[in-house]
Amino acid sequence: MASRGGVVFEDFFPAMVEKLGADGFMKELSNGFNLLRDSDKGVITFDSLKRNSALLGLEGMRDDELRSMLREGDLDGDEALNEKEFYVLMFRLSPGLMRESEELLEEAIVEDYS
């Protein structure tokens, strides 16, 4: 288990990638984004995250934890997460997935230059 900003979670992403494959995993991430996003604005806002967090088992998170999560993923400073920012945040929160991504990148580079 990993701790991130006071929130403890187990990293299931590597197992999901193994089970679903890369395309299936990205579809699941897209589904997660769509569950959390504000349907009018098309991005994840604090209100939409708070309203829908129980769908992902995050109902126990405090407002400051939710705001911290948004800040961590908000790359353009608009206080919301677009789909790209959401994907980046999910990868950053998964050390196992980051390791696998780095290994795949290294393999691709080595194969290209072999």
Beta strands, then each sheet from edge to edge (+ up, - down):
strand 1: 2-4
strand 2: 7-9
sheet 1: 1+ 2-
end
